[in-house]
Amino acid sequence: MGLFDFFKKKPAAPKVVVEVLYPQTWENGEAPVEPTVLAAEVLQPTPGEAVEIQVPSHIAAEDVAPVAEVVETVETETETETETETETETETETETETAVTSETNLDEGLTKTRKTWSERWNAFMANFRSVDEDFFEELEETLIGADVGAQTALQLTDELRNEVKLQNAKSKADISRVIIDKLVEHYRSQGVNEDASMHFAPEGPTVILFVGVNGVGKTTTIGKMSARYKAEGKQVVLAAADTFRAGATQQLQAWGERNGIPVVAGAANADPASVVYDGVKTAIETNADILFVDTAGRLQNNVNLMQELAKMKRIITRELPNEPQEVLLALDATTGQNALQQARLFKDSTDVTGIVLTKLDGTAKGGIILPIRNELHLPVKWVGLGEQVGDLQPFDADDFAKSLFGSLLIGDDK
């Protein structure tokens, strides 16, 4: 036999002894002397051909479960497991729906920002020796470090020079109180004649257009805000005009399904303006109260994308002459001065009516609200303070000032 003949030779079909494990009948209380065995030939699987196995005669037929019953049992067990999984998912969804009713208040949401302000302020005042030029230079640096912006910090420092002299403040406690009072006064003065309310059309659907760069939370904010207004009895429609970012349409559709709100969407990479047109038509035909439009992440320096946004607005205005009522710019509070730059460029290229400041609870840079109001005079209309629907709240300037600066004033009294 050659070396390779061994591999050419077809091996004989092996025999296998299968011990019957099914309970056997015992006679006179004693086990059978010889176990019953069943010999079967090992066959290669052949589709469509069944192999009949003879059951030993001493095993009662009723003791053998038919194959159909075995399959049915397996299916039943699988169904039971699936039902259990479904129940678990339902319980999770219920827990989620219950959780969205909870709200994080502004004071809690500003914890990180307030802590940073306090730490910077305490460190600044710890080095206090006298009110001189070095003192005001350090004050300016401290304000810039607290994300109030260079322009705002310079303006505040100049005002404080005069205020400290005017009130003849010399002690550390007096100086601290004068500066904090001036900060609060300056912040509130920027809100004079500021319209932070949401505007709605007197009749027909109100269009609320969301703009902003990718990753700031536009789609999530739309989901939260639409759920809020639906809970107030409004009929809402969503338009997924962000057709270029992978998953953006699916994300908005998930929010729509969760909240029971219809979503108008187009194919991937479709013309965003066509989706906006379909959304407006749907809102009109269904007598919707509000149409939320999710747009692509504008690259502020990309002229073509800004032109595309202008095209959307023209389409909306053509169908609804007084719309959109609101163009809300979503900004990520965690980006600090970058958010200010985004706001500046968007304001120059679009008719922004207000700011939605997201992720305020997850950052120590909440002070960015000061330069947004001081330098751009744009109202912050909403703030995101957490993951739940109830954590998107209307912005209140007085509450913000109290939450951010109030602890410093209280600390000086102790």
C-alpha positions in Angstrom: 0.0 0.0 0.0 1.4 3.3 -1.1 1.7 6.2 1.3 -1.3 8.0 -0.1 -3.4 4.9 -0.6 -4.3 5.0 3.0 -6.1 8.4 2.5 -7.8 7.1 -0.7 -9.3 4.1 1.1 -12.8 4.7 2.3 -13.0 3.7 5.9 -15.6 1.2 7.0 -18.7 2.6 8.6 -18.2 2.4 12.3 -20.7 0.9 14.7 -21.7 2.6 17.8 -23.4 1.1 20.9 -26.1 3.3 22.3 -27.1 2.5 25.8 -30.8 3.1 26.4 -31.0 5.6 29.2 -34.8 5.7 29.3 -36.1 4.1 32.5 -36.4 0.3 32.1 -38.9 -2.0 33.7 -37.7 -3.8 36.8 -39.1 -7.1 37.6 -39.5 -8.3 41.2 -37.8 -5.1 42.4 -34.4 -6.1 40.8 -32.6 -4.5 38.0 -32.2 -6.4 34.8 -29.2 -8.7 34.7 -28.0 -7.4 31.3 -28.6 -3.9 30.2 -30.5 -3.6 27.0 -28.4 -2.1 24.3 -29.2 -0.9 20.8 -26.8 -1.1 17.9 -27.1 1.6 15.3 -25.0 2.4 12.2 -23.5 5.9 12.1 -24.9 7.5 8.9 -23.8 10.7 7.3 -26.6 13.2 7.3 -28.6 13.1 4.1 -31.3 15.8 3.6 -34.8 14.4 3.3 -33.9 10.9 4.5 -35.0 9.8 7.9 -33.5 7.0 9.9 -35.8 4.7 11.7 -34.7 3.4 15.1 -36.3 0.4 16.6 -37.1 0.8 20.3 -36.4 -2.4 22.3 -39.6 -4.4 22.9 -39.5 -4.2 26.7 -39.8 -0.4 26.7 -43.5 0.6 26.7 -44.6 2.7 23.8 -46.3 5.2 26.1 -42.9 5.7 27.8 -41.4 7.2 24.7 -42.2 10.8 24.0 -43.0 11.4 20.3 -40.6 13.7 18.5 -43.4 16.1 17.8 -44.0 16.4 21.6 -40.3 16.9 22.2 -40.2 19.7 19.6 -43.3 21.2 21.1 -41.8 21.2 24.5 -38.7 22.9 23.3 -40.7 25.5 21.5 -42.9 26.1 24.6 -39.8 26.5 26.7 -38.4 29.0 24.2 -41.6 30.9 24.1 -41.7 31.1 27.8 -38.1 32.4 27.9 -39.1 34.9 25.2 -42.1 36.0 27.1 -40.0 36.5 30.2 -37.5 38.6 28.2 -40.4 40.6 26.8 -41.8 41.2 30.3 -38.4 42.3 31.5 -38.1 44.7 28.6 -41.6 46.0 29.3 -40.7 46.5 32.9 -37.5 48.4 31.9 -39.5 50.6 29.5 -42.1 51.3 32.3 -39.3 52.2 34.7 -37.9 54.5 32.0 -41.3 56.2 31.4 -41.7 56.6 35.2 -38.2 58.1 35.5 -38.8 60.8 32.9 -41.2 62.5 35.2 -38.5 63.3 37.7 -36.8 66.7 37.4 -33.4 68.0 38.3 -33.8 71.5 39.6 -31.4 74.3 38.5 -29.7 74.4 41.8 -28.7 70.7 41.5 -27.8 71.1 37.9 -25.3 73.9 38.6 -23.5 71.9 41.3 -20.3 71.5 39.3 -20.3 75.1 38.0 -21.0 76.5 41.5 -18.2 74.4 43.0 -15.8 75.7 40.5 -16.9 79.3 41.0 -16.5 78.9 44.8 -13.1 77.3 44.5 -11.8 80.0 42.2 -13.3 82.7 44.3 -12.0 81.4 47.6 -8.5 80.9 46.1 -8.7 84.5 44.8 -9.8 86.0 48.1 -7.3 84.0 50.1 -4.5 86.0 48.4 -6.2 89.3 49.2 -3.9 91.9 50.7 -5.1 95.3 49.5 -7.2 96.8 46.7 -4.6 97.8 44.2 -4.0 97.2 40.5 -2.6 93.7 41.0 -5.8 92.9 42.8 -7.9 93.9 39.8 -5.6 92.1 37.3 -6.0 88.9 39.4 -9.7 89.4 39.5 -9.8 89.7 35.7 -7.9 86.4 35.3 -10.2 84.7 37.8 -13.3 85.8 35.8 -11.7 84.6 32.5 -10.9 81.3 34.2 -14.5 81.0 35.2 -15.5 81.1 31.5 -17.2 84.5 31.5 -15.1 85.5 28.5 -12.3 88.0 28.1 -14.6 90.8 26.9 -17.1 90.3 29.8 -14.2 89.9 32.3 -12.6 93.2 31.2 -15.9 95.1 31.3 -16.7 93.7 34.8 -13.3 94.6 36.2 -13.6 98.2 34.9 -17.0 98.5 36.6 -15.7 97.0 39.8 -12.9 99.5 40.0 -15.3 102.3 40.3 -17.8 100.4 42.5 -15.1 99.5 45.1 -14.0 103.1 45.3 -17.6 104.4 45.4 -18.5 102.2 48.4 -15.1 102.6 50.0 -14.8 98.9 50.5 -11.6 97.8 52.2 -12.1 94.7 54.2 -12.1 91.2 52.6 -15.8 90.7 53.5 -16.8 94.1 52.0 -14.8 93.6 48.9 -16.3 90.2 48.3 -19.8 91.4 48.8 -19.4 94.4 46.5 -17.9 92.2 43.7 -20.6 89.5 44.0 -23.4 92.1 44.1 -22.0 93.7 41.0 -21.8 90.3 39.2 -25.4 89.6 40.0 -26.5 93.1 39.0 -24.5 93.0 35.8 -25.9 89.6 34.9 -29.5 90.6 35.5 -29.1 93.9 33.6 -28.3 92.0 30.5 -31.7 90.4 30.6 -33.6 93.7 30.5 -36.0 93.7 27.6 -34.8 90.2 26.8 -37.5 87.9 25.5 -36.9 84.4 26.8 -40.4 83.1 26.2 -41.4 80.7 23.5 -43.4 82.1 20.6 -46.3 80.3 19.0 -48.3 81.0 15.9 -51.8 82.5 16.5 -53.2 79.9 14.1 -51.9 76.9 12.2 -48.8 74.9 13.1 -45.8 76.6 14.8 -42.5 75.6 13.3 -39.5 75.3 15.7 -36.2 74.9 13.8 -33.2 73.5 15.6 -29.7 74.3 14.5 -26.2 73.6 15.9 -23.1 71.5 15.3 -23.1 67.7 15.6 -22.9 66.3 19.1 -24.4 69.1 21.0 -27.7 67.3 21.7 -30.1 68.7 19.1 -32.0 65.5 18.4 -32.2 64.5 22.1 -33.4 68.0 23.0 -36.1 67.8 20.3 -37.2 64.4 21.7 -37.5 65.9 25.2 -39.2 69.1 24.2 -41.7 67.4 21.9 -42.6 65.0 24.7 -43.1 67.9 27.1 -45.4 69.8 24.7 -47.4 66.6 23.9 -47.9 66.1 27.6 -49.4 69.6 27.7 -52.0 68.6 25.1 -50.2 69.8 21.9 -50.3 67.8 18.7 -46.7 67.5 17.5 -44.9 66.4 14.4 -41.2 65.8 13.9 -39.2 66.3 10.7 -35.9 64.5 10.4 -34.0 66.9 8.1 -30.6 65.8 9.3 -30.2 63.3 6.4 -26.4 63.2 6.3 -25.4 62.1 9.8 -25.5 58.3 10.2 -28.3 57.3 12.6 -29.8 60.8 13.0 -33.1 59.9 11.4 -33.3 56.6 13.3 -32.6 58.4 16.6 -35.4 60.9 16.0 -37.7 58.1 14.9 -36.9 56.3 18.2 -37.9 59.4 20.1 -41.1 59.6 18.0 -42.0 56.0 18.7 -41.3 56.3 22.4 -43.5 59.4 22.7 -46.2 58.4 20.2 -45.3 61.3 17.8 -45.3 61.0 14.0 -41.9 61.5 12.3 -41.5 62.7 8.7 -38.3 61.3 7.2 -36.6 60.8 3.8 -34.1 58.5 2.4 -30.5 58.6 3.5 -28.6 61.6 1.9 -31.9 63.0 0.7 -32.3 66.7 0.1 -33.0 68.1 3.7 -35.2 70.8 2.2 -37.5 68.1 0.7 -38.0 66.6 4.1 -38.8 70.0 5.6 -41.4 70.5 2.8 -43.0 67.1 3.6 -42.9 68.0 7.3 -44.7 71.3 6.8 -47.3 69.7 4.5 -47.9 66.9 7.1 -48.2 69.4 9.9 -50.8 71.4 7.9 -52.8 68.4 6.8 -53.0 66.9 10.3 -53.7 70.2 12.0 -50.6 69.8 14.2 -49.8 72.5 16.7 -46.0 72.2 16.5 -43.6 71.0 13.9 -40.0 70.4 15.2 -37.4 70.4 12.5 -34.0 68.6 13.2 -31.3 70.0 10.9 -27.8 68.7 10.0 -24.9 69.7 12.2 -23.9 73.1 10.7 -20.2 73.6 10.2 -20.2 77.3 11.0 -17.6 78.1 8.4 -19.2 76.1 5.7 -21.1 78.5 3.4 -22.9 75.7 1.5 -24.5 74.3 4.7 -25.6 77.8 5.8 -27.1 78.3 2.4 -28.9 75.0 2.8 -30.4 76.2 6.1 -31.5 79.4 4.4 -33.2 77.2 1.7 -35.1 75.4 4.4 -36.4 78.6 5.9 -37.5 79.8 2.5 -39.5 76.6 2.0 -41.1 77.0 5.4 -42.0 80.7 4.8 -43.5 79.9 1.4 -46.0 77.5 3.0 -46.4 79.3 6.3 -45.5 83.0 5.8 -45.1 83.7 9.6 -42.8 80.7 10.3 -40.5 79.6 11.7 -41.5 81.2 15.0 -38.4 79.9 16.7 -34.8 79.1 15.5 -33.2 77.5 18.5 -29.4 77.1 18.6 -28.3 74.1 20.7 -25.0 74.6 22.5 -23.1 72.1 24.6 -22.2 73.8 27.9 -19.2 71.5 28.4 -17.4 73.1 25.5 -17.1 76.5 27.3 -15.7 79.2 25.1 -16.2 77.1 21.9 -19.9 77.3 22.6 -19.6 81.1 22.7 -17.8 81.0 19.3 -20.5 78.8 17.8 -23.2 81.1 19.1 -21.4 84.2 17.6 -21.0 82.6 14.1 -24.6 81.2 14.0 -26.0 84.5 15.0 -24.1 86.2 12.2 -25.5 83.7 9.6 -29.0 82.8 10.8 -31.9 84.4 12.6 -31.3 82.7 16.0 -34.1 83.5 18.4 -32.8 81.7 21.4 -30.3 79.3 23.0 -30.8 75.8 24.3 -27.8 75.1 26.6 -27.4 71.3 27.0 -25.4 69.2 29.4 -25.3 72.0 32.0 -25.4 69.4 34.8 -22.2 67.7 33.5 -19.9 70.7 33.4 -18.2 73.3 35.5 -18.4 75.8 32.6 -22.0 77.0 33.2 -20.6 80.5 33.5 -20.6 80.6 29.7 -24.2 81.9 30.0 -22.8 85.3 31.1 -20.9 86.1 27.9 -23.7 84.7 25.8 -26.0 87.3 27.2 -23.5 90.1 27.6 -21.7 89.9 24.2 -24.4 88.4 22.0 -27.6 89.4 23.7 -29.2 86.1 22.9 -31.7 84.8 25.4 -31.1 81.3 26.9 -34.5 79.8 26.7 -33.9 76.2 27.8 -31.3 74.4 29.8 -30.6 70.7 29.9 -30.0 69.4 33.5 -30.0 65.6 33.0 -31.0 62.6 30.9 -34.7 62.6 31.6 -37.4 64.4 29.7 -38.3 66.5 32.8 -34.6 67.6 33.1 -35.1 69.9 30.1 -36.4 73.1 31.7 -37.2 76.7 30.8 -34.3 79.0 31.8 -34.9 81.5 34.6 -32.2 84.2 34.9 -32.9 85.1 38.5 -32.8 81.5 39.6 -29.5 81.1 37.8 -27.9 84.1 39.5 -29.1 82.9 42.9 -27.8 79.4 42.3 -24.4 80.5 40.9 -23.6 83.4 43.2 -25.8 83.0 46.2 -23.6 80.5 48.0 -20.7 82.9 47.8 -22.7 85.6 49.6 -23.9 83.1 52.2 -20.3 81.9 52.7 -19.2 85.4 53.5 -21.7 85.7 56.3 -20.3 82.7 58.1 
